[in-house]
Amino acid sequence: MPSTKDLRLPPQDLEAEQSVLGSLMIDKDAIFAIADVLVPDDFYKKANAIIFEAALRLWGRREPIDSLSVGAELKKMSQLKEVGGSTYLTEVINSVPTASHVAHYAKIVKEKRILRELISASADITESAMHSDKDLEHILDAIESRVFSISQRSIAKNFVIIKDELKAAYERIEKLHHGDGNKLRGVSTGFTELDNKLSGLQKSDLIIIGARPSYGKTTLALDIARHASVRNGETVGFFSLEMSREQVIDRLIAAEAQVDLWKLRTGRLRDDMEFGMIQSAFDKFNKAPFFIDDTPSPNIVQMRSMARRLQAEHGSLGLLVVDYLQLIQPRSNFDSTVAQVTEISRGLKGLARELNVPIIAVSQLSRGVEQRDVKTPRLSDLRESGSIEQDADVVILIHPKNRDKTELSPEEQNMVDIIIAKHRNGPIGTINLYFNKEKVSFQNVDKIHQDTGEIHNF
């Protein structure tokens, strides 16, 4: 015998359903308030779903929606008897005195539908866990995707008329206009000229940092992430596919303290002052919302799951960093590396849009750049570049142009070009940064000028 628990009705509100339908039949404008909110399947009672379908058909033909026209449409659909005839239509109309609250009733109907879907999803989850022959990773991804899809339905966005958005846009532009010129629309990189070009890292953008090995691509990504979290309090998620978390932390501490990384790792610091600088760096990171995942070779599904969880647990997410793109495992076996990278780059761009956060992905450059007479990197030097170049909103390439010029001073040799090779929504161009390899950090050129007085324009 079924238990009382098994006999419980799913979430539903028949009065709200009738109020929606009644409102449609007594007010010709009511349909405009809910046509993009509800679909027939949102109604629990089948008769109500059929009536709503009839109303939508009439509206689609620009015909009036009232008890007579709905009844006639139901006859045409051969479903008037199924819904209870004209008697039920009259009952529905009499159930609501005014149509002024139709949007509220529609919201209730939609919420009950979502609750029913959650119950259905939970049953399917149980079934999958008990009997599925798929691997755990695919089951978890399917579950997460379904629940996320349900949650997105509850906050679905529709077209907005531009005049409703103009006030906020004007206030934002006016604030920037009357500000001190340093206000960024995105997450600050910590580098003045780069921020001036990009106005910070924008939400939903995929930013690629490309360079040959040992040219500083991971260092630049860590510098930006460190600045965002330590200086600005942004929640940062750092996927380290190449280094262990211990190595990442060593680099972060050395860069923040401005001490030699090798000396930090070998215990060969000069004096107590340097150790005090390290302690200060530890204090800063102790308060910073900086999260590291060093899972080796995750796939895009695993990364998406971890990023969603990080955002859900901390309420906000300012920046994600992936080091580096070519180490992400494809979900399927592809015939070519190009196809693998295509899946990965599109997955990262989709994740940036889904979470509405900027994502930095470090990428290798091909060996071809070393074999040319002119070694300035370009977009085509990105390994398996087609999809990366297409999916990226911003591409930054690092060019240590003076690296082998022994006639220059050490400071001048460490000057690098940061090439903005692609910028979907703004200018491209080149800026200069100083690369301190020993202290694993980049610095603004003007700071080096102030500190040493030795570097000149060249």
N, C-alpha and C positions, 0 to 999 in steps of 0.2 A: 504494500500500500504506500503511495507517495506520501512523503512527509509534508507538513504544513509549509515548510521552507520551500519545497519544490513547487507548491501551488501558488506562490506569491506572483502577482501580476508585475510585469516589467514596468519601469517608470513611464508614466503617461499622464496626460491631463485632458480628458475628453471635453471638459467645459471650455478650456482654452482653444481647443481645436474648433469647436462649434462657434466660439466667439470670433475666430479668424474668418471662418466661412460666412457667418452672418454679416460681419462687417463688409465683406466684399459685395454682398448682395443688397446692402442698403446704402452704400456710398460708392459712387463710381470712381472716386479718387483713391480709395483704400488700397487697391491693387498696387499702386505705385510705391507704397511704403513697404511692401513685403515681397514683391515679385522676385527680387534678387536675394531674398533671405531664405525663403522656403522652397522646397521641392515636394512633390507628392509623397515621396517616401518618408518625409519627416512626420507624417501623420500616422498615429498608432492604429486608429480605427480605419479599416479598409474603405468603408463607405465615405469617410471624410477625405481620404486620399483621392478617391475617384471624383468626388465633387470638386476638389481643388484642381485636379487635372482638367475637368470640364471648364472651369473658370479661366485657367491659363489658355486653353484653346480659344475661347471667346476673346480674351484680351489680345491674343496673337493676331486675330483677324480684325481687331479694333471694333468689336461688337460690344454692346452693353452687357454688364454682368448683373443680372437680377434673377429672381426666382423663376420667372417664365423662361428667360433665355437659357438659364442653367438646366432647367427641366427639359427643354427642347434639345439641348446639346447631349444630355444624358440619354435621351431617347435615341438620338442619332448614334450614340456609342453603344446602344443596346444594354445600358446599365442602369436605367432609371429604377427598375424594379429591384435591382441588386442593392441599391443604396437605401431603399425603404420608401420609394415613390415620392410624390409631391407632399405627402404628410410629413416626411422627415425633413424636407426642405423648409416647410413652414415652421417646424420645430426649431430648426437651426436659426432662422431669421428671428424668431421670437426670443431666442436665448440671449440676444444682445441688444440693449437699448440704444447704444451709440457706437459709431465706428472710430471714435477719437483715440481709443486705446489699442488699435489693431496691431501696432508695432510691438507693444508690450506682450500681447497675446502670442504673437509670432515668435518672440524671443523665448517664451516658455515652451512652445511646441518644439523649437529647435533644440533647446537644452535637454528636453526629455529624450529626443532622438539620439543625442550624443551620449547620454547615460545608457541608453539601450545598446548602442554600439560598443561602449566600453564593456558591458556585460557580455556581449557576444564575443568580443575580442578576447576577454579573459577565458571564456570557454574554449575558444580555438587555441589559445596559448597552452592551456592544460592538455588539449588533445595532441598538439604538436610535441610537447615535452614528453608525453607518454608513448607516442607511437611513431613519430617521424624518423625516417631513415637518413635525414640530412644531418650534416655535421653541426655542432653546437653553434659555431659562428654564424652560419646562415639562419639558424632558428632565431638567435638573438637579434640579428639584424632585421629579420622579417617582423618580429614582435615590436621592436623599437620603431620601425618605419610605420607600422599600422597605428600604434598609439600616437605617434607624432602627427600622422595624417588626421586622426580624429581631433587632436588638440588644435591643429591649424584650421580645421573646418569651423571651429567655434569662434575664430578671430578672422574669418575670411575677409579680405579687403575687396572693395568694389571700386569702380570708377569714381573719381572725385572731380567736382567742377573746380576749375582753377581758381575762381574767385574766392572759394573757401580756404584756399591755401596761401593766398597772396599776403594776408596779414602777417603770418608767421615768416614767410620769405622776406617780406620788407623789413621786419624787425631784425631778422638775422643779418641782412645786408647792411642795414643802417648801423647796427652795432659794430660790424666789421669796419665800416666807413669811418665812424667816429672813434674807433678804438686807437690803440697806440701802434697799430700795424703789426703787432706780434701775435694777435689772436688767430689761431689756426682752426680750420673746420674739422680737421682730423687729428689723429694721434701724432704727437710730436716725435720726430726721429732723434732729436737732440742735436742735430746738425743744422746750423742756421741757413746756409745756402740751399740745402736739400729741402728744408721745410718751406723756404720761399718758393721753390719750384713746384712742390707738390701740395702745399698748404696742409702738410701732415699726411698721414696715411688714412685714406677714406674708408668708411664702412662699406663692406661687401666687395672691396677691391682685392684682387690677387696680385701681389707684388713679387716679382722674381728678382733675386740677386744672383748674378752669374759671374763666375771667374774661373780661371785655371787653378789647379791645386796650389795651396800655400800662398794665394794672393789676397786672402783676407775676407772671403765671402762669409764664413761662419762668424768671424770677428765682428763684421759689420752688422750682421743679423742680431748677434748677442748684444752689441752696443745699443741698438735701437730698442730691443726688448728690455734691457736693463734700464735705460732712460725712462721708458714708458711706465715700468713698474715701480722703480725706486724713487724717481723724481716726481712722477705724476700720479702714482697710486693706481694705475690701470692694472686690472687682472690680466696676467699674461700666461698663456700656455705654450710651453716650448717642447716640441717633439724632437728629441735627439736620437736620430737613427744611427749615427756614426760614433758618437762618444758616450761614455758612461755618465751617469749623473754626477759622479765624483769629479770627472774631468770638466764637465760643464761648470760645476760650482767653483772649482779652482780658477777657471778662466774668468768667471764673473767677479770673484773676490779680487784677483790680481788687477783686473781692469778698473774696478771701483776704487781700490786702494792705490792704484798707480804704482805697483811694485812689479819687479821682474818675475814672470811666471815660473821660470826655471828655478830661481832662488826660492820662491815660495814652496815649490814641490820638493826641493832638496834640503830645505831647512837652512839655507845659506843667506838669510837676510842680514843686511849690514849691521843693524843696530836696533835698539828698542823702539826708536821712532818709527821705523818701517813696520815693526810688529804692531805698534799702536795704530798705524794706518789700517792694518788688516783687521784689527779688532773693531775699528770704526765701521769698516765695510760690512763686517758680520752684523753689527747692530742695525745697519740700514736694511740689510736683506732679511733680518729677523722680523721686520715690520712690513716687508714688501709682499704683495700678493703675486708671487712668481712661482709657477708650477712647472715641474719638469717630468716628462715621461721618457724613459730611455728603453722602451720595449724595442728589441731588435727586429727590424724588417716587418713592421705592421702593414696591414693593407688599409685601403682608404675607408673601408667599412669600420674597422676597429678604431681608426682615428676619428671618424665622424661620431661614433658612439662616445668616445672619451671626451671629445670637445663639447658635445651636447650636455654630458653629465657635468662637466666643469662649469658650463654656463648656468645650468639649472641649480647647482649647489651654491653658487656664489652670486646669483642674481644678475650679474653683468659680466661681460667678457670684453676686454679692450683690444686684445691682439693675440693672434696665434702665429707661431713660427714653426716651420718644418725644415729640419737640417738632416738630410737633404733629399730633394725630390726623387732622384734616381734610385734611392734605396727603399722607396715604398714598394711593397710587394703588390703585383697585380692580383686581382681576384680570380682571374681565369688564365688559362694557358693561351697565349697569343702566338701567332706565327712570326711576329716581328717585334722588336723593341719599340718601334715607333707606335704600334698599336697599344702596347703596354703604357707608354708615357701619355698617350692620348687619353686613356681611361683615367689615369692618375691626375693629369692636369685639369680635366673637366670635372673630376670629383672634387678637387680642391676649390675650383671656382664655384661649383654648386654649394659647397660647404660655406664658403665666404658669404654667399647670398642668403643661404638658409639661416645662418646665425647672425647675419648683418654685422660682421666684424672684418677688419682687414686681416689677410693672411699673407705672411712673408714665406716664400718657399725658396730655399737656396738651391741652385742648380749648377751643375758642371758645364763648362764650355768644352767644345771638341778640340782635339789636338791641332786641327787645321789652323787655328789662330797662331800657333807657334811656328808653323811652316811657311807663313807668308812673309814677304819683305816688310809690309806694313802690318804691325802686330796689334793695332788698335782693334779691340773686339767689336763685333756687330751682332745684330739679332740672329743672323743665320748661324752663328757660332754656338748657339745653345744646342746641346746634344738632343737629337730627335726634336728639332726646333719647331716644326710646323704647328703642332697643337699647343705647345707652351707659348709660342709667340701669339697665337690666336686667342688663347684663353686669358692671358695676362692683361691686366689693366695698366700695370707699370712694369717696365723691365729696366733694372739697374745693372750695369756692367762695370767691373773694376779693372782698371788698366794701370799697372805700376810702370808708367812710361820711363821713369828715370832709374829703374832698378839696377841696370847694368852699366850705368854711366859713372865709372869710377872717378872721373875727373871732378865730379860734383861733391859737395859736402855731404856727410851722412844725413843731415836734415833734408837736403834737397833730394837725395836719392829716395827718401821715404815718402816723398810727395806722390800721391796717386790721383789719377783722373777717375772720378765717379761719373760715369756716362749714363744719363737718362735716355735710353735708346727708344723707349716707347712710353707714352703717357696718354692714355685714351682720352682724358678730359683736361689736358693742359699742355704746357710747353715741354719740349725736349731740350736737351742741352748737356753741358758738362760743368761740373764743379770740382774743386780741389779739396782733398782732405789729407791729413798727415797720418800715416800708418806707423804706429809704434808696435812693432812685432814682438818685442820683448815684454811689453806690458799689455799685450793682446788687446789693443784698443785703437780706434781712430779718434782724431781730434780735429776740431775746427782750425783752419789755417790761422785765423786771427789770434787764437789762443797761443799757438806756437810762436807767432811773431812776438807776442807780449812776453812769453816765458824765456825765449832765447835771443830774440833780436837778430838772429842770424840768417833767417830765410828771406829772400827777396823775390819779387815778382819775376817770373821767367816764363 
